[in-house]
Amino acid sequence: MKSRPQANPKILTETDHAIVTEWRFAPGAETGSHRHAHDYVVVVLTAGKLMQETANREIVTDLAAGQGYARNVGVEHNVVNPNPHEFAFVEVN
């Protein structure tokens, strides 16, 4: 299996109650498999597709710049940029 580049997280703000992280993905980059320990909100910075690899399937979603979504604690996935361009979002948890 071909190794993918890693997505680049940058913590923008961290308090006792929240962490705000900017994630930047080069084409083909991934977060690596992980489980979210908190509820979280994402705001998309660049339009494109985002792929989630879960234990059961791959989910590809079209997202627009400025679009937001929220997920509950416990989500397990690997997030991958399938676009030919950089993809970025801000995550708050």
Beta strands, then each sheet from edge to edge (+ up, - down):
strand 1: 8-14
strand 2: 19-25
strand 3: 34-35
strand 4: 40-44
strand 5: 48-53
strand 6: 58-63
strand 7: 68-71
strand 8: 76-80
strand 9: 87-92
sheet 1: 1+ 2- 9+ 4- 7+
sheet 2: 3+ 8- 5+ 6-
end
